[in-house]
Amino acid sequence: MVPSPNIWYYPEAYELENRVQDADGTLWSVLAEQAPWSGRDVVDIGCGDGFHLTRFAAAARSVVGVEPYQPLVRRAERRVAGLGTVSVLRGAAQRLPLPDGSADVAHARTAYFFGPGCDPGLREADRVLRPGGTLVIVDLDTRHAPYGDWMLADLPHYDADAVDAFFAAAGFACHRVEARWAFPDRASMEAVLRIEFSARVAERAIAETSRRNAGAPGPGLDLPVGYRVLVRRKPGGLVHSPAGDSPRIP
């Protein structure tokens, strides 16, 4: 289990980050179009402290959040207490604690599925999806400035071409989306950017965001952030085979 350097150690700042992201609901609109969840069974892989579980629960038949880090599992359980259609389980993307064919939508947002090497998680998602089900992965897009430039400053060996090629070869359609982060004030902006980047890059990001918003009315600050929404549907009629085998048609 690889620690998540933001939400594991700074859950309150990460809660703030979740609240300022996607201020216009752009990502949710794309998700509703590409992986509709109304009346369906949803699994949120790497659900963290459960921020997105309640949004899915408003329309889904059932929602299961899966999270490997026990302190976050407890926070997620507290968040969804009283919601009878939602449960939280401790588990990893590579070994989901769910039966075969138990979900219609598998969702993962900036969690585990970062390109080459995530094949075990992709197989597990396929296992728990019913035929016709959808795996949707939401990840940050390093090709989109300025946030992508800051990411690459901390991850100089990240190969966006290789990651895109990996997911394309795995059968995913890629939808590039720009969402707006809306910080209520400078202190919020600084708190969020400091948990996402090294100290050096965070100071750069803070300065550039401040300049971008210079002269804007009010105390709030906006930041455009690019995402890749990766979508793959499990073909109808496929029967899951053991890991490493090709699927077969009955």
Secondary structure, DSSP 8 states (H G I E B T S, - for coil): ----TTTTT-HHHHHHHHHHTTTT-HHHHHHHHHS--TTSEEEEET-TTTTTHHHHHTT-SEEEEEES-HHHHHHHHHHHTT-TTEEEEE-BTTB-SS-TT-EEEEEEESSS--STT-HHHHHHHHHHEEEEEEEEEEEE-TTSTTHHHHHHHH-TT--HHHHHHHHHHTT-EEEEEEEEEEESSHHHHHHHHHHHS-HHHHHHHHHHHHHHTTT-SSS-EEEEEEEEEEEEE--TT-B---TTS--B--
